């Protein structure tokens, strides 16, 4: 799946060769491979709402400037 999302093959190989398995290296938002694969642009294209935009709208209501 990471390959399909545009992560380089050598980076995917490094992540998959962990003694704990690939999931422990890939899981979590702090992982650089996940951040690379699931960029803000990609998430926007998938229809995921911007948390920043939602927060600003909620916090400042009518005064919100995005």
N, C-alpha and C positions, 0 to 999 in steps of 0.2 A: 504494500500500500504506500509506503514511503517513496518508493521508486515512481509510482504513478503520480505522486504529488510533487515530483521534481527534485527530490533529494538525491545527491550524487551517489553512485553505486558504492564507491569506496567508504563513504560515511555510513551507509546502511550496513555494510559488512562489519565495520568496527563495532557498531551498536549490537549486531546480532551475535557477536562472539564473546559475550560476557558470560561468566560462569553462572550468573543468576538468570540467564536467559535474556532474550531481547526485550521482553516486556518491561523488566525492571529498569532498563536503560532508556527506553523510549517513553514510558508512562510519565505523566506529569507535565505541567505547563512550563516548568523551569528548564526542561530539556531543550538544548539548542536545535536538535533535529525536529522536534515537534514545532518549535517556533518558526523554523525555516519552512516546513511543509504547510503549516496552517497559518499563513501570514494573514494580516488584516485584510488585504485585498481578496484573498481566497475566501475568507469567511464572509466578506461583504457580498461576493458573487454568489455564495450559497444561501444568502438571505438571512444570515445571522445579524441581529441588531447590534449596533455599537453600544457597548456598556457606557462609554463616556458620554455619548449623546443622550442616552436615557437618563444618566445621572444629572447632567447639566439641566435638562428639561425639568426633571423632578425637583432639583434643588432650587432653581431660580425661576421656575414657572414662566411667567410672561416676559421676564427680562433676559431669558436665555439667548446667548449668542454663540452659535457653533461656528 
